[in-house]
Amino acid sequence: MLKLDSTNNNQPSIMQPLPFFQGGALKPHLDRDNDFNSIPFITTNESEFVQNEYSPNNRSFLFMDANENLQIATPELFCKKLTCNSEDKIKVISIFGNTGDGKSHTMNHVFFSGEPVFHTSTDQSSCTIGVYAAMQHDQGVLCLDTEGLLGTTAKSNKRMRMLLKILAISDIVIYRTRAPRLHSDMFEFLGTASKAFCLHFTQALQTMGNGNTLGPAVIIFHETQHTKPLESTVAESAEDKLRNNFALLNLETNAFSSLRYVGIQTPADKQTNFSKINDVLRLEIENTAVRSPRKPAVVFQAMKLLNQKFAGDIIEKAINPFPEQYFTCPVHCESCSRRCQRSMGHMSDGESHFNTHPCNYQHQYENKEYLCKKCYNNGKETVVSIRAQSQTDSALSGLAKYMWKGDVIECPYCGEIYRARQYWYGNKSPEASVVRVQVVHVWKGGNAVVRGNAHSAQLMLDGVHYLSEAITNISAPSAKALSGWIADKVAPSYWRCNNEIILCHACKRNFEKTGMPKHHCRGCGEGFCHTCSQHRAPVPARGWLQPVRVCNDCYQQLRRKSDITPGSKPTNDEGDVLVRKYGETIYNTISTVAAVAIEYPKEILKDTARPFYWVPDAESPCCFICKDVFGNAEELALAQHAGRLSVEDNIKLRSNPQPPFAGRTTNSETKAPGECKRHHCRSCGQAVCSDCSKTRMPVPERGWQMDVRVCDSCACMPKANTSTDSSSASAVPSESIHIGAGEDMKRLTCHSVNTSNHLNSGSYQHTGTCNDCEDPKESTE
């Protein structure tokens, strides 16, 4: 508390009521709120001012009230209240700080030798409401005493704007604080004042001819009782410490011409010593390098200009003391940036993100969904989507309907409700006829609801691919036999017939078991695999003048002697290879055209239709689970020959595929032995081989409502709240399954268990150890 000097009986105490209040010469302001009824206010009635204008104890007057209304109408009246001439030059010094920190007491002692020019009070209510002004003639200073911060008021924003305008017209600013340690509210107020001065007040003041772009000099007057104030050292001054604190709070003080710190420590039994702040203020008043004294009319006009420009009502939004961000879900909507209103951890409770406010539609997110209009009118909200084919259509019929009628919208209750090309002309959009549009939130990190039509193009490709594979598998044996018979008919006489070639003539690999194609050496005519016949060389003795395929042995012989006739069978005449040459020319031309006209557009279509979360083919050269390299038998043989693969790990005969999990719909795949095709898991998007993706099951969280391909790693993950019909469960013999993926995946031997319960309950019975079981023996978790 402030200690008052009771020894000076000639001078009234600054904590006592003013004499003119006791005599009732001035009436209290009756328009204040009930909270401030006990606070006396000096009225601005001119007749009352004239009566008391020469009283030594009545030199402060209300300059601006709490509603930002100037109480002085003209510059002449302003000079009259200040009891100064219009040609005098003055500097403006204002004081700011929290309520109760002794601002008025400081102004009285620093500028008026302790006289109670500015009213002080021992009550809990604030003694200064608005801004009061008083003139110090000896130093030529206009003193402004402001309303304290953190005081109870319903107009805190308007008070803040009023204080910032007072600071903008000031030449010197004193921030008074008696806090044991500097609080963040001081830094926030000064940082806000600096920003407001740079962004708004500078331009407004320049319009009236004030070319000075620098703001006032700021002096922080810090008085403590038990704690030490900031101290300057050789390495760092007190002002540098203040600037570091401003930077720590991301605040700037660029608008201020200077920043000074005055810290004193006053024991409890001593009075405040104002000598240090007096010395600093004297130097600042005498310093005219940045801010020169101004006429009172200029000061008044500046204040009037700012008050007219920055006026009006401010929405006083009540601060909610409950910290919502501490306990609510931190996820925001990508489209409207609103926050989820559920509590943290709601996803683990099975609750999706939620916000009651409507969302904004953005094309980049496609955050709208369709509701069946008929169901909506009946009181049900049924989400429907545009698809390429109906769920009940097969691949062939779905493709035919899509080509004839276009996209379809299907409701689970109403059936097919829309076709894009239902009629020859006059087809309406679905929004105008059968559906209602609802904009939904797009929650960061993945939406809870995935659009049903997100993968319709890929579903169509899957159906066409399945149909083409089925036709190819059925016709493969007869087509292969027919192509071999035709090739033998146009082959030279020294070539061995295709039906006689069982093994590679060099490496002895079985073509039927490995699935590799047969090639004829143009030199000796024997059958070889691609690895053993990669070289190209002309064979003039056989009639091949351009480089053609030859085996390794013939290539070495031709390098030593180019006109030699390799092999044991002679060539009958020059026309013996003519038919084969023409056939190869036609075949190569057709293959090139097919690759350009069919394969390239096919790959582009596949890349366009693939979901965004699928791993690109270029980034997945091998199976994510078993690490087998993708490719056909010929490509894998070449990779092995180049030393990139090992025979044990990558050239596998896949004649005994792993049996699928019981209780799930499976798709039996027929493929050539030795090949490793690339497939994508519809759940995780990783590239996997056929043996590691035997399971077929819906993946609704990714938008796949029907049974689709899922890798063994995702199939083994326990699913919450799932149930499987016991009649579909069956015993599975001992098999090798994958739990996990990547480097942490372990191959375990699973005993005979009910696989449906095995998958849905998350229990695994095995003889090894895994991440889900602690007992290395047979155990169930």
C-alpha positions in Angstrom: 0.0 0.0 0.0 1.0 3.6 -0.4 2.5 5.2 2.7 1.4 8.7 3.3 3.5 11.4 4.9 1.5 12.6 7.9 4.2 15.1 9.1 3.3 17.8 6.7 0.2 19.4 8.2 0.1 22.3 5.8 -0.5 20.1 2.8 -3.7 17.9 2.6 -3.2 14.2 2.2 -3.6 12.9 -1.3 -5.8 10.0 -0.1 -8.4 12.5 1.5 -11.4 13.7 -0.5 -10.9 17.0 -2.3 -12.2 20.1 -0.5 -14.6 21.0 -3.3 -16.2 17.6 -3.1 -16.8 18.0 0.6 -18.5 21.4 0.1 -20.7 20.1 -2.6 -19.7 22.7 -5.1 -19.6 20.1 -7.8 -22.2 17.5 -8.4 -21.4 13.8 -9.1 -22.1 12.5 -12.6 -25.5 10.7 -12.5 -25.3 9.0 -15.8 -22.7 6.4 -14.8 -23.4 2.7 -14.1 -24.5 1.6 -10.7 -21.0 0.1 -10.1 -19.5 3.6 -10.2 -22.2 5.6 -8.3 -19.7 6.3 -5.5 -17.1 8.0 -7.8 -17.3 11.8 -8.0 -16.9 13.4 -11.4 -16.0 16.9 -12.3 -18.6 18.4 -14.6 -17.7 20.4 -17.6 -20.2 23.2 -17.1 -18.4 26.3 -18.2 -19.9 28.5 -15.4 -18.7 26.1 -12.8 -15.3 26.0 -14.4 -15.0 29.8 -14.3 -15.8 29.8 -10.6 -13.0 27.4 -9.8 -10.6 28.1 -12.6 -8.1 29.8 -10.3 -8.4 27.4 -7.5 -5.0 25.8 -6.9 -6.6 22.4 -6.0 -8.9 22.3 -9.1 -6.5 22.1 -12.1 -7.7 18.7 -13.6 -10.7 18.4 -15.7 -12.5 15.6 -17.6 -11.0 15.6 -21.1 -12.8 12.5 -22.5 -15.4 10.4 -20.8 -15.8 6.6 -20.8 -17.9 6.7 -24.0 -15.0 8.4 -25.9 -16.8 11.8 -26.0 -14.6 14.8 -25.9 -15.7 17.2 -23.1 -14.1 20.2 -24.8 -15.8 21.7 -27.9 -13.2 24.1 -29.3 -9.4 24.8 -29.1 -10.1 28.1 -27.4 -12.0 26.5 -24.6 -9.3 23.9 -24.4 -6.7 26.6 -23.9 -8.9 28.3 -21.4 -9.3 25.2 -19.3 -5.5 24.7 -19.4 -5.1 28.3 -18.4 -2.5 28.9 -21.1 -2.1 31.0 -24.1 -2.8 29.7 -27.6 0.8 30.4 -28.7 2.4 28.4 -25.9 4.3 25.2 -26.8 3.6 22.1 -24.7 4.4 18.5 -24.6 1.8 15.8 -23.8 2.7 13.2 -21.1 0.2 10.5 -20.4 0.2 7.7 -17.9 -1.1 4.1 -18.3 -1.3 1.1 -16.1 -3.6 -1.3 -14.3 -6.2 0.0 -11.9 -4.9 0.4 -8.4 -1.3 0.8 -9.3 -1.2 4.5 -8.3 -1.2 6.3 -11.6 -2.9 9.4 -10.3 -0.7 9.4 -7.2 2.4 9.2 -9.4 1.3 12.1 -11.6 0.6 14.3 -8.5 4.0 13.7 -7.0 6.1 13.8 -10.2 4.5 17.0 -11.6 2.7 18.8 -8.9 4.8 18.2 -5.8 2.2 15.9 -4.2 -0.8 18.2 -4.6 -4.0 16.3 -5.2 -4.5 17.6 -8.7 -5.7 14.2 -9.9 -8.2 12.5 -7.7 -7.2 9.4 -5.7 -9.4 7.2 -3.6 -9.1 4.4 -1.1 -12.3 2.7 -2.4 -12.5 -0.5 -4.4 -14.1 1.4 -7.3 -11.8 3.0 -9.8 -11.1 6.7 -9.1 -10.5 7.6 -12.7 -13.2 6.9 -15.3 -12.2 8.3 -18.7 -9.3 10.7 -19.2 -8.5 13.7 -17.0 -6.1 16.6 -18.0 -4.1 19.1 -16.1 -1.5 21.7 -17.1 2.0 21.9 -15.5 3.0 25.4 -16.4 6.6 25.4 -15.1 7.7 22.5 -17.4 5.2 23.2 -20.2 3.6 19.8 -19.9 0.0 18.7 -20.4 -0.6 15.8 -18.1 -3.2 13.1 -19.0 -4.4 10.7 -16.3 -6.1 7.7 -17.9 -8.5 5.0 -16.8 -6.8 1.9 -15.4 -6.7 -1.3 -17.3 -8.2 -4.5 -15.8 -10.9 -2.5 -14.1 -14.4 -3.9 -14.0 -16.4 -2.5 -17.0 -18.8 -3.7 -19.6 -17.0 -1.7 -22.3 -13.5 -3.1 -22.2 -13.0 -2.8 -25.9 -14.1 0.8 -26.1 -11.8 1.6 -23.1 -8.9 0.0 -24.9 -9.6 2.1 -28.1 -9.8 5.3 -26.0 -6.4 4.6 -24.3 -4.7 3.8 -27.6 -5.9 7.2 -29.1 -4.6 9.0 -26.0 -1.3 7.2 -26.4 -1.1 8.2 -30.1 -1.2 12.0 -29.4 1.2 11.7 -26.5 4.9 12.7 -26.7 5.9 10.8 -23.6 4.2 7.7 -22.2 4.6 6.4 -18.6 3.5 2.9 -17.9 3.1 2.5 -14.2 3.2 -0.9 -12.6 3.7 -2.1 -9.0 3.7 -5.8 -9.9 6.4 -7.9 -8.2 7.3 -9.1 -11.7 6.4 -7.7 -15.0 3.1 -9.2 -16.2 2.2 -10.1 -19.8 -0.6 -7.6 -19.9 1.9 -4.7 -20.0 3.7 -6.3 -23.0 0.4 -7.0 -24.7 -0.9 -3.4 -24.2 2.3 -1.8 -25.5 2.6 -4.2 -28.3 -1.0 -3.5 -29.4 -0.4 0.2 -29.1 2.7 0.0 -31.3 0.8 -2.0 -34.0 -2.2 0.3 -33.9 0.0 3.4 -34.3 1.9 1.9 -37.3 -1.2 0.6 -39.1 -3.8 3.3 -38.4 -2.8 6.4 -36.4 0.3 7.3 -38.4 -1.7 7.8 -41.6 -4.4 9.7 -39.9 -2.0 12.1 -38.2 -0.1 12.7 -41.4 -3.3 13.9 -43.1 -3.4 16.9 -40.7 0.2 17.9 -41.5 2.0 16.0 -38.7 4.9 14.5 -40.6 6.4 12.7 -37.7 6.0 9.0 -38.2 7.6 8.0 -34.8 5.4 7.5 -31.8 6.0 8.6 -28.3 8.9 7.7 -26.0 7.8 5.0 -23.5 9.1 4.9 -19.9 8.2 1.8 -17.9 8.1 2.9 -14.2 8.3 -0.4 -12.2 8.1 -0.3 -8.4 8.6 -3.5 -6.3 8.6 -4.2 -2.7 10.1 -7.7 -2.1 11.4 -8.5 -5.5 14.3 -6.9 -7.3 13.6 -4.8 -10.4 15.4 -5.4 -13.7 19.1 -4.6 -13.6 21.4 -3.6 -16.4 24.7 -5.5 -16.9 27.6 -5.1 -19.1 26.4 -7.8 -21.5 22.7 -6.8 -21.5 20.8 -3.7 -20.4 17.3 -3.7 -18.8 15.9 -2.3 -22.0 17.4 -5.3 -24.0 15.7 -7.7 -21.6 12.4 -5.9 -22.2 12.8 -6.2 -26.0 13.6 -9.9 -25.6 10.3 -10.4 -23.7 8.4 -8.5 -26.5 10.0 -10.8 -29.1 9.2 -13.9 -27.0 5.5 -12.9 -27.2 5.7 -12.1 -30.9 5.1 -8.4 -30.2 6.9 -5.4 -31.6 7.7 -1.8 -30.4 8.7 -0.3 -33.7 6.3 2.6 -33.3 8.0 4.0 -30.2 10.8 6.5 -30.5 12.5 5.1 -27.4 12.0 2.6 -24.7 13.3 3.2 -21.1 13.1 1.3 -17.9 13.0 2.8 -14.4 12.9 0.3 -11.6 12.9 1.0 -7.9 12.5 -1.2 -4.8 10.5 0.4 -2.0 10.4 -1.3 1.4 7.1 -1.6 3.2 8.0 1.1 5.8 9.3 3.6 3.2 7.6 6.1 0.8 8.1 5.9 -2.9 11.1 7.7 -4.2 10.3 9.5 -7.4 13.7 11.0 -8.0 14.8 8.5 -10.7 11.6 8.9 -12.7 11.9 12.7 -12.4 15.4 12.7 -13.8 14.4 10.5 -16.7 11.3 12.6 -17.5 13.3 15.9 -17.3 15.7 14.5 -20.0 12.8 13.4 -22.2 11.0 16.7 -21.9 14.2 18.6 -22.9 14.9 16.3 -25.8 13.4 17.8 -29.0 15.2 15.7 -31.5 12.3 13.5 -32.2 9.2 15.1 -30.7 9.0 18.9 -30.5 6.6 20.8 -28.4 3.3 21.7 -30.0 0.6 24.3 -29.6 -2.4 23.3 -27.5 -4.7 23.8 -30.5 -2.6 21.3 -32.5 -2.9 18.7 -29.7 -6.6 19.3 -29.5 -7.1 19.0 -33.3 -5.1 15.8 -33.4 -7.3 14.3 -30.6 -10.5 15.5 -32.3 -9.4 14.0 -35.6 -8.6 10.6 -34.2 -11.8 10.6 -32.2 -13.9 11.4 -35.2 -12.1 8.9 -37.4 -12.0 6.0 -35.0 -15.5 6.1 -33.4 -18.6 4.0 -33.3 -19.9 1.1 -31.4 -17.7 -2.0 -30.7 -19.1 -5.4 -30.2 -18.3 -6.2 -26.6 -18.1 -10.0 -26.8 -18.0 -11.6 -23.4 -15.0 -13.8 -22.8 -15.9 -17.4 -22.1 -13.9 -18.4 -19.0 -14.3 -22.1 -19.8 -11.3 -23.3 -21.8 -12.9 -25.2 -24.7 -9.7 -25.9 -26.5 -8.4 -27.8 -23.5 -10.9 -30.6 -23.7 -12.5 -30.6 -27.2 -11.2 -32.5 -30.2 -8.5 -30.4 -32.0 -9.5 -31.6 -35.5 -10.6 -28.8 -37.8 -12.7 -29.0 -41.0 -10.6 -28.4 -44.1 -13.4 -26.5 -45.9 -14.8 -24.2 -43.2 -12.0 -24.4 -40.6 -14.6 -25.0 -37.8 -13.5 -27.2 -34.9 -15.0 -30.5 -33.9 -17.3 -30.0 -31.0 -16.9 -33.5 -29.4 -14.6 -34.2 -26.5 -11.1 -35.5 -27.1 -10.8 -39.2 -27.7 -14.3 -39.6 -29.2 -12.9 -41.6 -32.1 -11.9 -44.4 -29.8 -15.5 -44.4 -28.5 -16.8 -45.0 -32.0 -18.1 -41.4 -32.5 -17.2 -39.5 -35.7 -16.3 -35.8 -35.8 -19.2 -33.4 -35.4 -20.1 -29.7 -35.7 -23.5 -28.2 -35.6 -22.7 -25.3 -37.9 -23.2 -25.8 -41.7 -20.1 -26.2 -43.8 -19.1 -24.3 -47.0 -18.8 -26.2 -50.3 -15.4 -26.3 -51.9 -14.8 -27.9 -55.3 -11.4 -29.2 -54.3 -12.9 -31.3 -51.6 -16.2 -32.3 -53.3 -17.7 -32.0 -49.8 -21.3 -32.6 -50.8 -23.4 -35.7 -50.6 -26.7 -36.7 -52.1 -29.8 -37.6 -50.1 -32.6 -39.6 -51.7 -35.4 -37.0 -52.0 -38.2 -39.6 -51.7 -36.7 -41.0 -48.5 -36.1 -37.5 -47.2 -39.8 -36.6 -47.6 -40.7 -39.8 -45.7 -38.5 -38.8 -42.8 -35.3 -40.7 -43.5 -31.9 -39.4 -44.6 -30.5 -41.9 -47.0 -27.2 -41.1 -48.5 -26.8 -42.1 -52.2 -24.0 -41.7 -54.7 -23.4 -41.6 -58.4 -21.9 -44.9 -59.6 -20.7 -46.3 -62.9 -22.8 -49.4 -62.4 -25.4 -50.8 -60.1 -24.4 -53.0 -57.3 -26.5 -55.9 -58.6 -25.1 -55.8 -62.1 -22.4 -58.1 -63.2 -19.3 -56.7 -64.9 -20.5 -57.3 -68.4 -24.1 -56.1 -67.9 -22.9 -53.1 -65.9 -20.5 -52.1 -68.7 -23.3 -52.5 -71.3 -25.7 -50.4 -69.2 -23.1 -47.7 -68.5 -22.3 -47.4 -72.2 -26.0 -47.1 -73.1 -27.6 -45.3 -70.1 -24.6 -43.6 -68.3 -24.1 -43.2 -64.5 -26.6 -44.6 -62.1 -27.9 -43.5 -58.6 -29.2 -46.3 -56.5 -31.1 -46.0 -53.2 -31.1 -49.0 -50.9 -34.8 -48.5 -50.2 -36.1 -47.1 -53.5 -33.8 -49.0 -55.9 -32.6 -47.3 -59.1 -33.7 -43.7 -59.0 -31.7 -42.0 -61.7 -29.9 -42.7 -64.9 -27.8 -40.0 -66.7 -29.1 -41.0 -70.1 -32.5 -42.4 -69.2 -34.1 -40.7 -72.2 -32.9 -39.6 -75.7 -33.3 -35.9 -74.6 -34.6 -33.9 -71.8 -32.7 -35.6 -69.0 -32.6 -33.5 -65.8 -29.8 -33.3 -63.4 -30.1 -35.4 -60.2 -30.2 -32.3 -58.0 -33.3 -31.1 -59.8 -35.2 -34.3 -59.8 -34.4 -37.1 -57.4 -31.8 -36.0 -54.8 -31.2 -33.3 -52.2 -27.7 -31.8 -51.9 -26.1 -31.6 -48.4 -22.8 -30.0 -47.8 -20.7 -31.9 -45.2 -17.6 -31.2 -43.2 -14.2 -32.4 -44.4 -12.3 -33.3 -41.3 -8.6 -33.0 -41.4 -6.8 -36.3 -41.4 -9.6 -38.2 -43.2 -13.3 -37.8 -43.4 -15.5 -40.2 -41.5 -17.8 -40.6 -44.5 -16.2 -41.5 -47.8 -18.1 -40.9 -51.0 -19.6 -44.1 -52.4 -18.8 -43.1 -56.0 -15.1 -42.4 -55.2 -13.9 -45.6 -56.8 -16.6 -46.4 -59.3 -14.2 -46.0 -62.2 -11.8 -48.4 -60.6 -14.6 -50.8 -59.9 -15.5 -50.7 -63.6 -11.9 -51.5 -64.6 -11.8 -54.3 -62.1 -14.9 -55.8 -63.6 -13.6 -55.6 -67.1 -10.2 -56.9 -66.1 -11.8 -59.9 -64.3 -13.9 -60.6 -67.4 -11.0 -60.4 -69.8 -8.9 -62.6 -67.5 -11.6 -65.2 -67.4 -11.9 -65.3 -71.1 -8.1 -65.4 -71.5 -7.8 -68.3 -69.0 -10.5 -70.3 -70.7 -9.0 -69.8 -74.2 -5.4 -69.9 -73.2 -4.6 -73.6 -73.9 -6.3 -73.7 -77.3 -4.9 -70.4 -78.3 -1.4 -71.4 -77.3 -1.6 -74.7 -79.2 -3.0 -72.9 -82.3 -0.2 -70.2 -82.2 2.4 -72.9 -81.9 1.0 -74.8 -84.8 1.0 -71.7 -87.0 4.5 -70.8 -85.9 5.7 -74.2 -87.0 4.1 -73.8 -90.4 6.1 -70.7 -91.2 9.3 -71.7 -89.4 12.5 -72.5 -91.4 13.2 -76.2 -91.9 16.2 -76.3 -89.5 14.1 -75.0 -86.6 12.9 -77.5 -84.0 9.1 -77.8 -83.7 7.5 -76.1 -80.7 5.8 -79.3 -79.5 9.2 -81.0 -79.3 10.7 -78.2 -77.1 10.1 -79.1 -73.4 13.3 -77.7 -71.9 15.6 -74.8 -72.6 18.4 -76.2 -74.8 21.0 -74.4 -72.6 19.8 -74.1 -69.0 17.4 -77.0 -69.1 14.5 -75.1 -67.6 11.1 -76.5 -68.1 9.0 -74.1 -70.1 5.6 -75.5 -68.9 6.6 -75.3 -65.2 8.3 -71.9 -65.2 5.8 -70.3 -67.6 8.6 -68.7 -69.7 8.0 -68.3 -73.5 10.0 -70.3 -76.0 12.5 -68.6 -78.4 14.3 -70.0 -81.5 17.9 -69.3 -82.1 18.3 -68.2 -85.7 21.7 -69.9 -85.9 21.2 -73.5 -84.7 17.3 -73.5 -84.6 17.0 -74.9 -81.1 14.6 -73.7 -78.4 15.9 -71.4 -75.7 14.5 -69.2 -72.9 15.0 -65.4 -73.2 17.9 -65.4 -70.7 19.9 -67.8 -72.9 19.2 -66.0 -76.2 19.5 -62.3 -75.5 22.2 -61.6 -78.1 21.6 -60.2 -81.5 23.9 -60.9 -84.5 23.5 -61.4 -88.3 23.6 -65.1 -89.6 24.4 -64.7 -93.3 24.8 -68.5 -93.8 21.2 -68.9 -92.8 19.9 -66.0 -94.8 19.6 -63.5 -91.9 21.5 -60.5 -93.0 20.2 -58.2 -90.2 20.9 -58.8 -86.5 18.6 -61.4 -85.1 18.2 -63.5 -82.0 20.9 -66.1 -81.4 21.9 -68.2 -78.4 25.0 -67.7 -76.4 27.0 -70.4 -78.1 26.1 -69.3 -81.6 26.9 -65.7 -80.7 30.4 -66.7 -79.7 30.9 -68.7 -82.9 29.7 -65.9 -85.1 32.0 -63.4 -83.4 35.0 -65.6 -84.3 33.8 -66.3 -87.8 30.8 -64.5 -89.3 30.1 -66.8 -92.3 30.0 -70.0 -90.3 26.8 -72.1 -90.3 25.9 -72.8 -86.7 24.0 -76.0 -85.8 23.9 -79.4 -87.4 20.9 -79.0 -89.7 21.7 -77.3 -93.1 19.5 -74.7 -94.8 17.7 -75.9 -98.0 17.6 -72.7 -99.9 17.4 -68.9 -99.5 13.6 -68.8 -99.5 13.6 -71.1 -96.5 13.6 -68.2 -94.0 11.7 -65.7 -96.3 8.2 -66.6 -94.9 9.5 -66.2 -91.4 11.0 -62.8 -92.2 7.7 -61.5 -93.6 5.8 -63.0 -90.6 8.1 -61.3 -88.1 7.9 -58.0 -89.9 4.1 -58.1 -89.8 4.0 -59.2 -86.2 6.4 -56.5 -85.0 4.4 -53.8 -86.8 1.1 -55.0 -85.3 2.7 -55.2 -81.8 4.1 -51.7 -82.1 0.8 -50.3 -83.2 -1.1 -52.2 -80.5 1.3 -50.9 -77.8 0.8 -47.3 -78.9 -2.9 -47.4 -79.6 -4.0 -49.8 -76.8 -1.4 -50.2 -74.1 -0.5 -46.6 -73.5 -4.2 -45.3 -73.3 -4.9 -48.3 -71.1 -2.1 -47.4 -68.6 -3.3 -43.7 -68.6 -6.8 -44.8 -67.9 -5.7 -47.0 -65.1 -3.6 -44.3 -63.5 -6.5 -41.9 -63.7 -9.0 -44.3 -62.2 -6.8 -45.4 -59.3 -7.7 -44.1 -55.8 -5.3 -41.4 -54.4 -4.0 -43.6 -51.5 -2.7 -46.4 -53.8 1.0 -46.6 -53.9 2.2 -45.9 -57.5 3.7 -48.8 -59.5 7.0 -47.0 -59.9 7.4 -46.9 -56.1 6.4 -50.6 -55.5 8.8 -52.9 -57.4 8.1 -55.8 -55.0 5.3 -57.2 -52.8 4.9 -55.2 -49.6 4.5 -58.3 -47.5 6.6 -61.2 -48.9 9.0 -58.9 -50.9 8.7 -60.9 -54.1 9.6 -58.8 -57.2 6.7 -58.2 -59.6 6.9 -59.3 -63.2 6.3 -62.2 -65.5 8.5 -65.3 -65.6 10.7 -63.8 -68.4 11.3 -60.5 -66.5 12.1 -62.3 -63.3 14.5 -64.6 -65.1 16.3 -61.6 -66.6 16.5 -60.0 -63.1 18.0 -63.2 -61.7 20.5 -63.4 -64.6 21.5 -59.8 -63.9 22.2 -60.6 -60.2 19.3 -58.6 -58.8 17.4 -61.6 -57.5 18.1 -64.9 -55.8 16.7 -68.1 -57.0 15.3 -69.1 -53.6 13.4 -65.9 -52.9 12.1 -64.6 -56.2 11.9 -67.4 -58.8 9.1 -69.4 -57.1 6.8 -71.9 -58.6 3.4 -70.8 -57.4 1.6 -74.0 -58.2 0.4 -74.5 -54.6 -1.1 -71.1 -53.6 -1.9 -70.5 -50.0 -5.6 -71.4 -49.2 -7.8 -68.4 -48.5 -9.2 -67.5 -45.1 -12.4 -69.3 -44.4 -15.6 -67.3 -43.8 -14.6 -64.8 -46.6 -15.5 -64.5 -50.2 -12.6 -65.4 -52.4 -11.7 -65.1 -56.0 -9.8 -68.0 -57.5 -7.1 -66.7 -59.7 -5.4 -68.6 -62.5 -2.0 -67.4 -63.5 1.0 -68.7 -65.3 3.6 -70.5 -63.1 6.5 -68.3 -62.2 4.9 -64.9 -62.6 4.2 -62.4 -59.9 1.5 -59.9 -60.7 1.0 -56.6 -58.9 -2.2 -56.0 -57.1 -3.3 -53.2 -54.7 -4.9 -53.8 -51.3 -8.1 -51.8 -51.2 -7.6 -51.1 -47.5 -4.0 -49.9 -47.1 -3.2 -49.2 -50.8 0.1 -51.1 -50.7 1.1 -53.2 -53.7 1.0 -57.0 -53.0 1.2 -60.2 -54.9 -1.6 -62.7 -55.5 -0.6 -65.1 -52.7 -0.5 -62.3 -50.2 -4.0 -60.9 -51.1 -6.3 -63.9 -51.2 -9.0 -62.4 -48.9 -12.0 -60.6 -50.2 -14.0 -58.4 -47.9 -15.7 -55.0 -47.8 -13.7 -51.9 -46.9 -16.4 -49.3 -46.1 -14.0 -46.8 -44.5 -12.4 -46.5 -48.0 -15.6 -46.5 -49.9 -15.6 -50.2 -51.0 -19.0 -51.5 -50.0 -18.7 -54.9 -51.7 -16.1 -57.7 -51.4 -12.7 -56.4 -52.8 -9.1 -57.5 -52.6 -7.5 -57.1 -49.2 -3.9 -58.1 -48.3 -3.2 -60.6 -45.5 -1.8 -57.9 -43.3 -5.1 -55.9 -43.3 -7.2 -59.0 -43.2 -5.5 -60.1 -39.9 -6.1 -56.8 -38.2 -8.9 -57.2 -35.5 -12.1 -55.5 -36.5 -14.2 -54.0 -33.7 -18.0 -54.6 -33.6 -18.0 -57.2 -36.3 -19.9 -60.5 -36.3 -19.7 -63.4 -38.7 -22.2 -66.2 -39.2 -21.0 -69.3 -37.6 -22.3 -71.4 -40.4 -19.7 -69.8 -42.7 -16.8 -70.6 -40.5 -14.7 -73.7 -41.3 -11.5 -75.2 -40.1 -8.4 -74.3 -41.9 -5.4 -76.5 -42.0 -2.0 -75.3 -40.8 -1.0 -72.4 -42.9 1.4 -69.5 -43.0 -0.2 -66.1 -42.4 1.2 -62.6 -42.1 0.7 -60.4 -39.1 1.9 -56.9 -39.7 3.8 -55.6 -42.7 7.2 -54.4 -43.7 10.3 -55.1 -41.7 8.3 -55.9 -38.5 6.2 -58.5 -40.2 6.6 -62.1 -38.9 5.5 -65.2 -40.7 3.7 -67.4 -38.2 2.2 -70.9 -38.4 -1.4 -70.9 -37.5 -3.0 -74.0 -36.1 -6.5 -75.3 -37.0 -8.8 -72.6 -35.7 -12.1 -71.2 -36.6 -10.8 -68.5 -39.0 -13.9 -66.3 -38.8 -13.5 -66.0 -35.0 -9.8 -65.8 -35.5 -10.1 -62.6 -37.6 -12.9 -60.9 -35.8 -11.9 -61.5 -32.2 -8.2 -60.8 -32.8 -7.1 -64.1 -31.2 -4.2 -66.0 -32.7 -3.1 -69.5 -31.9 0.4 -70.4 -33.1 3.7 -71.8 -32.0 5.8 -68.8 -32.6 5.8 -65.3 -31.1 4.3 -62.1 -32.5 3.4 -58.7 -31.4 -0.1 -59.7 -30.1 1.0 -62.7 -28.0 3.5 -62.8 -25.1 3.7 -66.5 -24.6 6.1 -68.2 -27.1 4.1 -71.4 -26.7 0.6 -72.0 -27.8 -1.4 -69.0 -26.4 -4.5 -67.0 -27.1 -4.8 -63.3 -26.4 
